[in-house]
Amino acid sequence: MFGLMHMKQYKRLEEDVYMQICSKLNIDPDTDLLATEKMHSLLSAQAVRKTLRKLKTLIKNKWVFIFAPGPSLIDSLEQLNDFLKEYRKDIVVIAVDGASQALLESNITIDSIITDLDGSLVAIRESFKNGSIIVIHAHGDNMTKINEIKDIIPKEGVLGTTQTKETTKLKNLGGFTDGDRAAFLVANFGAKKVILVGFDFGDIIGRFSKPESNFEDFQASERKLIKFTFAKKLLAKLPNLFPRIKFYNLANNGEDIENIPKIQREKIKELVITCD
């Protein structure tokens, strides 16, 4: 029987880091636990096992592109359009929450969406219908959204993650925000190379972060900037935690991420062709 516990020493969000985040952002751990219990009650153990096998097969030893909804996302998609069309069968496409809407609008198929349900639920449903694996994060602020999408949660193709106490159906796979959580997830599942796209981390938030309520980029709140600080610190740990995986950051004018080198678009094709 396949389970995450069979993955050797998978990397979690460490409890001390979680408590620091809770303290800084005034998060009540009890509400995170309630959301986890809610997701657990909705998930099917059998469907989770099948989906885990599918996700592991999808990611292991593959080139993985993780698209986040930063303000550079649209320009990056335009720059990568020809590459994605040519090499789509050779790479895995992961959408970070609202970035799924941008990918759908660009006619790019999505292998998996990592979401806490802040993005477009319409895009999630459409992607799920088209075969995308939906990884839903349970935390205290999204229990209402979990209820809105509870009809698909028990089905094969849906997984749950938590940032608090694990259950037999939900695991803590590392990371805190959707973007760094996506990077930890693909690393835990043995990706070969990881390209981060749209991870800008500036004071402007891309409109696809909340595509159902924003039609243009908007100013980051102080709370969001604090989340970005934690996200960058967590991403910076990845190369040391997973030394066999190469991580690259394709960010047009985005901030640097420590330990993860920036890469230019024209170099990506060369890497895909020449790397083992």
C-alpha positions as CSV (number, residue, x, y, z in Angstrom):
1,M,0.0,0.0,0.0
2,F,1.5,3.3,-1.1
3,G,1.7,6.1,1.5
4,L,3.8,9.2,2.0
5,M,5.4,7.5,5.0
6,H,7.2,5.3,2.5
7,M,9.0,8.4,1.1
8,K,12.3,8.5,2.9
9,Q,12.5,11.4,5.3
10,Y,10.2,13.7,3.5
11,K,10.7,17.3,4.5
12,R,7.9,19.0,6.5
13,L,7.3,22.5,7.7
14,E,9.1,22.4,11.0
15,E,7.1,23.0,14.1
16,D,9.3,25.8,15.4
17,V,9.1,27.6,12.1
18,Y,5.3,27.1,12.0
19,M,5.0,28.6,15.5
20,Q,7.1,31.6,14.5
21,I,4.8,32.1,11.5
22,C,1.7,31.8,13.7
23,S,3.2,34.3,16.2
24,K,4.1,36.8,13.5
25,L,0.8,36.6,11.6
26,N,-1.5,36.0,14.6
27,I,-2.6,32.6,13.3
28,D,-4.5,30.4,15.7
29,P,-3.1,26.8,15.4
30,D,-6.4,25.5,16.6
31,T,-8.2,26.8,13.5
32,D,-5.6,25.2,11.3
33,L,-6.3,21.9,13.1
34,L,-10.1,22.3,12.6
35,A,-9.6,22.8,8.9
36,T,-7.3,19.8,8.7
37,E,-10.0,17.7,10.5
38,K,-12.6,19.0,8.1
39,M,-10.5,18.0,5.0
40,H,-9.7,14.7,6.6
41,S,-13.4,13.9,7.0
42,L,-14.1,14.7,3.3
43,L,-11.2,12.8,1.7
44,S,-11.4,9.2,0.6
45,A,-8.4,7.1,1.9
46,Q,-8.6,4.9,-1.2
47,A,-8.7,7.9,-3.6
48,V,-5.8,9.5,-1.8
49,R,-3.6,6.4,-2.2
50,K,-4.4,6.2,-5.9
51,T,-3.7,10.0,-6.3
52,L,-0.4,9.8,-4.4
53,R,0.8,7.0,-6.8
54,K,-0.2,9.1,-9.8
55,L,1.5,12.2,-8.5
56,K,4.7,10.4,-7.7
57,T,4.8,8.9,-11.2
58,L,4.1,12.3,-12.7
59,I,7.0,14.1,-10.9
60,K,9.8,11.7,-10.1
61,N,12.9,12.4,-12.2
62,K,11.1,15.0,-14.3
63,W,11.7,18.6,-15.2
64,V,9.1,20.5,-13.3
65,F,7.9,24.1,-14.0
66,I,6.1,25.8,-11.1
67,F,4.1,28.8,-12.2
68,A,3.2,31.3,-9.5
69,P,0.8,34.3,-9.9
70,G,3.4,37.0,-9.6
71,P,3.2,40.2,-11.8
72,S,5.8,38.7,-14.2
73,L,3.7,35.6,-14.9
74,I,2.1,36.9,-18.1
75,D,5.3,38.1,-19.7
76,S,7.0,34.8,-18.7
77,L,4.2,32.8,-20.3
78,E,4.6,34.8,-23.5
79,Q,8.3,34.3,-23.5
80,L,8.0,30.5,-22.8
81,N,5.1,29.9,-25.1
82,D,7.1,28.3,-28.0
83,F,9.2,26.3,-25.6
84,L,6.2,25.0,-23.7
85,K,4.5,23.9,-27.0
86,E,7.7,22.1,-28.2
87,Y,8.6,20.4,-24.9
88,R,5.2,20.1,-23.1
89,K,5.4,16.3,-23.1
90,D,8.8,16.3,-21.5
91,I,8.0,18.6,-18.6
92,V,5.6,18.8,-15.7
93,V,3.5,21.9,-15.3
94,I,2.5,22.9,-11.8
95,A,0.2,25.9,-11.2
96,V,0.3,27.8,-7.9
97,D,-3.3,28.6,-7.0
98,G,-4.5,31.6,-9.1
99,A,-1.8,31.0,-11.7
100,S,-4.1,28.2,-13.0
101,Q,-6.4,30.8,-14.5
102,A,-3.5,32.4,-16.4
103,L,-2.3,29.0,-17.7
104,L,-5.8,28.1,-18.9
105,E,-6.2,31.4,-20.7
106,S,-2.8,30.7,-22.4
107,N,-4.1,27.2,-23.4
108,I,-1.4,25.5,-21.4
109,T,-2.5,22.2,-19.8
110,I,-1.9,21.9,-16.1
111,D,-0.6,18.7,-14.4
112,S,-1.3,19.8,-10.9
113,I,-2.6,22.8,-8.9
114,I,-1.3,23.6,-5.5
115,T,-3.9,25.8,-3.8
116,D,-5.3,27.1,-0.5
117,L,-8.4,28.1,-2.6
118,D,-7.7,31.8,-2.8
119,G,-7.5,31.6,-6.6
120,S,-10.3,30.8,-9.1
121,L,-12.5,27.9,-8.0
122,V,-13.8,27.9,-11.6
123,A,-10.3,27.3,-12.9
124,I,-9.8,24.5,-10.3
125,R,-13.0,22.7,-11.3
126,E,-12.2,23.1,-15.0
127,S,-8.6,21.8,-14.5
128,F,-9.8,18.9,-12.3
129,K,-12.3,17.9,-15.0
130,N,-9.4,17.9,-17.5
131,G,-7.3,15.6,-15.4
132,S,-5.2,18.0,-13.2
133,I,-4.3,16.8,-9.7
134,I,-5.6,19.3,-7.2
135,V,-3.6,19.6,-3.9
136,I,-5.7,21.5,-1.4
137,H,-4.1,23.0,1.7
138,A,-6.2,23.2,4.8
139,H,-5.8,26.2,7.1
140,G,-8.1,28.2,9.4
141,D,-8.9,30.9,6.8
142,N,-10.3,28.7,4.1
143,M,-12.8,26.4,5.7
144,T,-15.6,28.2,3.9
145,K,-13.9,27.6,0.5
146,I,-13.4,23.9,1.4
147,N,-17.1,23.7,1.9
148,E,-17.7,25.3,-1.5
149,I,-15.6,22.6,-3.3
150,K,-16.4,19.7,-1.0
151,D,-18.1,17.8,-3.8
152,I,-14.8,17.0,-5.6
153,I,-12.6,16.5,-2.5
154,P,-13.5,12.8,-2.0
155,K,-12.7,12.0,-5.7
156,E,-9.5,10.5,-7.1
157,G,-7.3,13.3,-8.2
158,V,-7.5,15.4,-5.0
159,L,-5.0,15.5,-2.2
160,G,-4.9,17.4,1.1
161,T,-2.0,19.1,2.9
162,T,-1.7,20.6,6.3
163,Q,0.7,22.9,8.2
164,T,-0.2,21.4,11.5
165,K,-0.8,17.9,12.9
166,E,-0.8,15.3,10.1
167,T,-3.5,12.7,9.7
168,T,-3.6,9.4,7.7
169,K,-5.0,11.4,4.8
170,L,-3.3,14.8,5.0
171,K,0.5,15.3,5.2
172,N,2.7,18.2,6.0
173,L,5.0,18.3,3.0
174,G,6.8,21.5,3.8
175,G,6.4,25.1,2.8
176,F,3.9,27.7,4.0
177,T,2.6,29.8,1.1
178,D,1.2,28.1,-2.0
179,G,4.4,28.8,-4.0
180,D,7.0,27.4,-1.6
181,R,4.7,24.6,-0.6
182,A,4.6,23.6,-4.3
183,A,8.3,23.6,-4.5
184,F,8.6,21.5,-1.4
185,L,6.0,19.1,-2.7
186,V,7.8,18.4,-6.0
187,A,11.1,18.1,-4.3
188,N,9.6,15.5,-1.8
189,F,8.3,13.6,-4.8
190,G,11.8,13.4,-6.4
191,A,11.7,16.0,-9.2
192,K,14.9,16.2,-11.3
193,K,15.1,19.9,-12.0
194,V,12.7,22.7,-10.8
195,I,12.1,26.0,-12.6
196,L,10.3,28.7,-10.6
197,V,8.3,31.1,-12.7
198,G,6.5,34.2,-11.5
199,F,8.0,34.1,-8.0
200,D,8.5,37.8,-7.8
201,F,8.2,38.6,-4.1
202,G,8.0,42.3,-4.6
203,D,5.5,44.9,-3.2
204,I,3.2,44.4,-6.1
205,I,0.9,41.4,-6.2
206,G,-0.1,39.9,-9.6
207,R,-3.8,40.1,-10.3
208,F,-4.0,36.3,-10.8
209,S,-3.3,35.9,-7.1
210,K,-7.0,36.6,-6.6
211,P,-8.4,36.6,-10.2
212,E,-12.0,36.5,-9.2
213,S,-11.8,39.9,-7.4
214,N,-8.9,41.7,-9.1
215,F,-8.5,42.8,-12.7
216,E,-5.1,44.4,-12.3
217,D,-2.0,44.0,-10.2
218,F,-2.3,45.5,-6.7
219,Q,-0.2,46.7,-3.7
220,A,0.9,44.0,-1.3
221,S,-0.3,44.4,2.3
222,E,2.1,44.3,5.2
223,R,0.8,40.8,6.0
224,K,1.5,39.6,2.5
225,L,5.1,41.0,2.7
226,I,5.6,39.1,5.9
227,K,4.4,35.9,4.2
228,F,6.9,36.6,1.3
229,T,9.7,36.9,3.8
230,F,9.0,33.4,5.2
231,A,8.4,32.0,1.7
232,K,11.8,33.2,0.5
233,K,13.5,31.7,3.6
234,L,11.9,28.4,3.1
235,L,12.7,28.3,-0.6
236,A,16.3,29.1,0.2
237,K,16.5,25.9,2.2
238,L,15.6,23.6,-0.7
239,P,19.0,23.2,-2.4
240,N,20.5,22.1,0.9
241,L,17.6,19.8,1.8
242,F,17.5,18.3,-1.6
243,P,21.1,18.4,-3.0
244,R,20.3,16.1,-5.9
245,I,17.7,18.5,-7.3
246,K,18.7,21.6,-9.3
247,F,16.5,24.7,-8.7
248,Y,16.3,27.7,-11.0
249,N,14.5,31.0,-10.7
250,L,13.0,32.5,-13.9
251,A,11.9,35.9,-12.5
252,N,11.6,39.0,-14.7
253,N,12.7,41.8,-12.4
254,G,11.7,39.7,-9.4
255,E,13.7,39.5,-6.2
256,D,16.6,37.2,-5.7
257,I,16.0,33.9,-3.8
258,E,19.1,32.9,-1.8
259,N,20.7,29.7,-3.0
260,I,18.5,29.5,-6.1
261,P,20.2,31.0,-9.2
262,K,18.3,33.1,-11.7
263,I,18.1,31.7,-15.2
264,Q,17.3,33.4,-18.5
265,R,14.6,32.1,-20.8
266,E,17.0,31.4,-23.6
267,K,19.1,29.1,-21.3
268,I,16.2,26.9,-20.3
269,K,15.9,25.1,-23.7
270,E,19.7,24.5,-23.6
271,L,19.5,23.0,-20.2
272,V,16.6,20.7,-21.1
273,I,18.4,19.4,-24.2
274,T,21.9,19.0,-22.6
275,C,21.1,17.8,-19.0
276,D,20.7,14.2,-18.2
